[in-house]
């Protein structure tokens, strides 16, 4: 029974880690001035945010956001299984990508990622 209880706690912890990672990324992005905040990391939310704010889909920022969203989605699907080395590696990659997103925004400024006006 203790093994089942520990597995349940582990799944809750993994879920909280993913939610915390998403909140952290949203906080980093939204700490900069945008016409509209980023409300989530789904493909629809990212497209809406990019379109509204004139952020090119091929910009380093958008690419990083797409990649971290994909990794978080993968982690969400892996949470139904026991924690594996692959899960731990992806979790570390998400943490590194979060820092990279912060670095992109802090060093270049949000305006660097906006598409040129036609």
C-alpha positions in Angstrom: 0.0 0.0 0.0 2.8 2.4 0.8 4.2 2.0 -2.7 0.9 3.0 -4.2 0.6 6.0 -1.9 4.2 7.1 -2.8 3.4 6.7 -6.5 0.3 8.8 -6.1 2.3 11.5 -4.3 4.9 11.3 -7.0 2.3 11.9 -9.7 0.9 14.9 -7.8 4.4 16.3 -7.4 5.2 15.8 -11.1 1.9 17.6 -12.0 2.7 20.5 -9.7 6.2 20.7 -11.2 4.8 21.0 -14.7 2.2 23.6 -13.6 4.9 25.5 -11.8 7.1 25.4 -14.9 4.3 26.7 -17.1 3.5 29.5 -14.7 7.1 30.5 -14.5 7.4 30.7 -18.3 4.2 32.7 -18.6 5.4 35.0 -15.8 8.7 35.5 -17.6 7.1 36.3 -21.0 4.4 38.5 -19.4 6.9 40.5 -17.4 7.6 42.3 -20.6 5.2 44.8 -22.3 3.0 43.1 -24.9 -0.3 44.2 -26.5 -1.7 40.9 -25.1 -0.3 38.6 -22.4 0.4 35.0 -23.1 -2.3 33.0 -21.5 -1.0 29.4 -22.0 1.4 27.2 -23.9 -1.1 25.4 -26.1 -0.5 25.8 -29.8 -3.6 28.0 -30.1 -2.6 30.2 -27.2 0.9 30.6 -28.7 -0.5 31.4 -32.2 -2.9 34.0 -30.8 -0.2 35.6 -28.7 2.2 35.7 -31.6 -0.3 37.1 -34.1 -1.6 39.7 -31.6 1.9 40.9 -30.6 3.5 40.7 -34.1 6.0 38.0 -32.9 7.3 36.1 -35.9 6.6 32.3 -35.7 10.3 31.8 -36.7 11.7 34.1 -34.1 14.1 32.5 -31.5 11.5 33.4 -28.8 8.6 31.7 -30.5 10.7 28.7 -31.4 11.8 28.3 -27.8 8.2 28.7 -26.5 7.1 26.0 -29.0 9.8 23.7 -28.0 9.2 24.1 -24.2 5.5 23.6 -24.8 6.1 20.4 -26.6 8.4 19.1 -23.8 5.8 20.0 -21.2 3.1 18.2 -23.2 5.3 15.1 -23.4 6.0 15.3 -19.7 2.2 15.4 -19.1 1.7 12.2 -21.0 4.6 10.5 -19.3 3.2 11.3 -15.8 1.0 8.3 -16.1 4.0 6.1 -16.0 6.7 5.7 -13.5 9.4 8.4 -13.5 12.1 7.4 -15.9 15.5 8.8 -16.7 14.0 10.2 -19.9 11.4 12.1 -17.8 14.1 13.5 -15.5 16.2 14.6 -18.5 13.2 16.3 -20.1 12.4 18.1 -16.8 16.0 19.4 -16.8 15.7 20.5 -20.4 12.5 22.4 -19.5 14.4 24.2 -16.7 17.2 25.1 -19.0 14.8 26.3 -21.7 13.0 28.4 -19.2 16.3 30.1 -18.4 17.0 30.6 -22.1 13.7 32.2 -22.7 14.4 34.6 -19.8 17.8 35.3 -21.3 16.4 36.0 -24.8 13.8 38.5 -23.4 16.2 40.2 -21.0 19.1 40.6 -23.4 17.3 41.6 -26.6 14.1 43.1 -25.4 10.7 42.1 -26.6 10.7 44.4 -29.6 13.5 42.3 -31.2 11.0 39.5 -31.7 8.3 41.4 -33.4 7.7 41.0 -37.1 8.5 44.0 -39.3 5.4 45.9 -40.3 4.4 45.4 -43.9 
